[in-house]
Structures are given as structure tokens and as C-alpha cells.
Amino acid sequence: MLDRIKSDSVPPVTGDALLGNWYVTALLWRPQVALLISERTLLPVLIPLAPAATLGRRFPDHLAQVLRAHGVPAEWVAQEIWRMGSAVYAKTANRRLLGMLNQFSF
């Protein structure tokens, strides 16, 4: 899923996933977790951080579990996961989301 690293000089990319871009931060609790937040819905998803190198590949499965727990139809979940086929790593461009990541972490 997460297969490219974006340069700082390139503007943020907007994909076609309905939940929009996702932002992530590491929470160095015990155990360590990654907090991911949807830009459009502010839906939070917590997943184990380790191993961090596979976070991008593990995220879609965790997102699917969260969406199903919220009663989202299986067809919609499958389509959303398919739309998230690839991703770009970049610095957070949305200051509001930075604040939300900080609020969720407390």
C-alpha cells in the first residue's frame, strides 16, 4: 500500500478513496501503537506499531475491521480498501489534522 516517498516540494496528493487521505503518528505507549486518522471523517484507527516497516501493508486489514465494527456494508469496505491501492508518504500538510492527532494522543 505505502510504496512511494514524496518530496517536500510536491503538493499533497488527493486519492480517490472516499475516506480521503490518512495521517499517522506513533504513540510511544506500552505497547507502542500507530494512530491513523482519516482526513475527511476524522475516523481514528489504532494498530500495533511494530513492525513499523509493514505498517502500510497491515493498515487496510485493520481499517476493514474498524469499518465492519461500525456496521459499514462489506461491499463498501472492499471498495474502499481497493481504492487505497497505493499511498504516498509525506509531511502532514493539514494543521487541523496535526491538532487532532495531538488531541487523540492524550
C-alpha positions as CSV (number, residue, x, y, z in Angstrom):
1,M,0.0,0.0,0.0
2,L,2.6,2.6,1.0
3,D,5.0,2.4,-1.8
4,R,6.4,5.8,-2.6
5,I,8.1,8.6,-0.6
6,K,7.1,12.1,-1.7
7,S,9.4,15.0,-1.9
8,D,8.7,18.0,0.4
9,S,8.4,20.3,-2.7
10,V,5.5,18.4,-4.2
11,P,1.9,19.4,-3.1
12,P,-0.2,16.8,-1.3
13,V,-1.9,14.2,-3.4
14,T,-5.6,13.6,-3.1
15,G,-6.6,10.0,-3.9
16,D,-10.0,8.7,-4.9
17,A,-10.7,6.8,-1.6
18,L,-13.9,8.0,0.0
19,L,-12.3,8.4,3.4
20,G,-9.6,10.7,1.9
21,N,-6.0,11.0,3.0
22,W,-4.8,9.3,6.1
23,Y,-2.4,10.9,8.7
24,V,-0.4,8.8,11.1
25,T,1.6,9.4,14.3
26,A,3.4,7.0,16.5
27,L,2.3,6.8,20.1
28,L,5.2,5.5,22.2
29,W,3.0,3.9,24.9
30,R,3.3,0.4,26.1
31,P,2.7,-1.3,23.8
32,Q,3.6,1.1,21.0
33,V,0.8,1.9,18.6
34,A,0.3,3.9,15.4
35,L,-2.7,6.3,15.4
36,L,-4.1,6.9,11.9
37,I,-6.8,9.5,11.2
38,S,-9.0,9.9,8.1
39,E,-8.8,13.5,6.8
40,R,-12.5,13.6,5.7
41,T,-14.2,11.8,8.6
42,L,-11.6,12.0,11.5
43,L,-12.1,8.3,12.0
44,P,-9.3,7.1,14.3
45,V,-7.6,3.7,13.8
46,L,-5.1,2.3,16.3
47,I,-2.8,-0.5,15.2
48,P,0.3,-2.0,16.7
49,L,3.3,0.0,15.6
50,A,5.7,-3.0,15.4
51,P,7.0,-3.9,12.9
52,A,6.8,-0.3,11.6
53,A,8.2,-1.3,8.2
54,T,5.0,-3.3,7.5
55,L,2.5,-0.6,8.8
56,G,1.3,0.3,5.3
57,R,0.6,-3.3,4.4
58,R,-1.2,-4.0,7.7
59,F,-3.3,-0.9,7.8
60,P,-6.0,-1.9,5.2
61,D,-6.9,-5.0,7.2
62,H,-7.2,-3.0,10.5
63,L,-9.3,-0.3,8.7
64,A,-11.6,-3.0,7.4
65,Q,-12.1,-4.4,10.9
66,V,-12.9,-0.9,12.3
67,L,-15.3,-0.2,9.4
68,R,-17.1,-3.5,9.9
69,A,-17.4,-2.9,13.6
70,H,-19.2,0.4,12.8
71,G,-21.6,-1.5,10.6
72,V,-20.3,-0.5,7.2
73,P,-21.5,-2.9,4.5
74,A,-18.9,-5.4,3.3
75,E,-19.2,-4.2,-0.3
76,W,-18.3,-0.6,0.7
77,V,-15.4,-1.8,2.8
78,A,-14.0,-3.8,0.0
79,Q,-14.3,-1.0,-2.5
80,E,-12.6,1.5,-0.1
81,I,-9.7,-0.9,0.6
82,W,-9.3,-1.4,-3.2
83,R,-9.3,2.4,-3.8
84,M,-6.5,2.7,-1.2
85,G,-4.3,0.5,-3.5
86,S,-1.2,2.7,-3.1
87,A,-0.1,5.6,-1.0
88,V,2.4,8.3,-0.7
89,Y,4.4,9.2,2.4
90,A,4.6,13.0,3.0
91,K,4.7,15.5,5.8
92,T,1.4,16.4,7.2
93,A,0.0,19.4,5.2
94,N,-3.1,19.9,7.3
95,R,-2.6,21.8,10.5
96,R,-6.1,20.9,11.8
97,L,-5.2,17.2,11.5
98,L,-2.0,17.8,13.4
99,G,-4.1,19.2,16.3
100,M,-6.4,16.3,16.1
101,L,-3.5,13.8,16.2
102,N,-2.3,15.6,19.3
103,Q,-5.8,15.6,20.9
104,F,-6.3,11.9,20.2
105,S,-2.9,11.0,21.7
106,F,-3.9,12.5,25.0
